[in-house]
Amino acid sequence: MDDKFLIHVEIAGKSYGVRIEREDEQIIRKAVVRIRNKIAQYRNIYSDVDVKDLLAMVAFHLSVENLQLEQKNDTSPFTEKIQELTKQLESFLKDSKY
């Protein structure tokens, strides 16, 4: 059974129909609020800028924010160190009498 349903979201004065999974509705609506808030922030700073430019600035800002979060959540250095320590421990245990 397809659990997708249609919601309408409004961004920059335009309504968009979006098919989403039911469990994603809350996060989708939060994303729309975040976009609206960013548009309002940029509109206050750049009052004479076209909506398309505001949307481009919001997209850029949110993309940078997303990349920074991805970088923060990069666990590969820790994973590599754990693997190195595991090999050392296994080697020690192999060579010891225990």
Backbone hydrogen bonds, N-H to C=O, Kabsch-Sander energy under -0.5 kcal/mol:
donor,donor_aa,acceptor,acceptor_aa,energy
3,D,1,M,-0.6
5,F,20,I,-2.4
7,I,18,V,-2.5
9,V,7,I,-0.5
9,V,16,Y,-2.7
11,I,9,V,-0.5
11,I,14,K,-2.6
14,K,11,I,-1.6
16,Y,9,V,-3.1
18,V,7,I,-3.0
18,V,16,Y,-0.5
20,I,5,F,-2.6
20,I,18,V,-0.6
22,R,3,D,-1.0
24,D,21,E,-1.6
25,E,22,R,-1.4
28,I,24,D,-2.4
29,R,25,E,-2.5
30,K,26,Q,-2.1
31,A,27,I,-2.2
32,V,28,I,-2.0
33,V,29,R,-2.0
34,R,30,K,-2.4
35,I,31,A,-2.4
36,R,32,V,-2.7
37,N,33,V,-2.6
38,K,34,R,-2.2
39,I,35,I,-2.6
40,A,36,R,-2.4
41,Q,37,N,-2.3
42,Y,38,K,-2.7
43,R,39,I,-2.7
44,N,40,A,-1.9
45,I,41,Q,-1.4
46,Y,42,Y,-3.5
47,S,45,I,-0.6
49,V,46,Y,-1.4
54,L,50,D,-2.1
55,L,51,V,-2.8
56,A,52,K,-2.1
57,M,53,D,-2.4
58,V,54,L,-2.5
59,A,55,L,-2.7
60,F,56,A,-2.4
61,H,57,M,-2.6
62,L,58,V,-2.9
63,S,59,A,-2.0
64,V,60,F,-2.4
65,E,61,H,-2.5
66,N,62,L,-2.3
67,L,63,S,-2.5
68,Q,64,V,-2.4
69,L,65,E,-2.0
70,E,66,N,-2.4
71,Q,67,L,-2.3
72,K,68,Q,-2.1
73,N,69,L,-1.9
74,D,71,Q,-1.1
75,T,73,N,-0.8
79,T,75,T,-2.6
80,E,76,S,-2.6
81,K,77,P,-1.9
82,I,78,F,-2.6
83,Q,79,T,-2.4
84,E,80,E,-2.2
85,L,81,K,-2.6
86,T,82,I,-2.5
87,K,83,Q,-2.2
88,Q,84,E,-2.0
89,L,85,L,-2.5
90,E,86,T,-2.8
91,S,87,K,-2.4
92,F,88,Q,-2.4
93,L,89,L,-2.7
94,K,90,E,-2.2
95,D,91,S,-2.1
96,S,92,F,-1.4
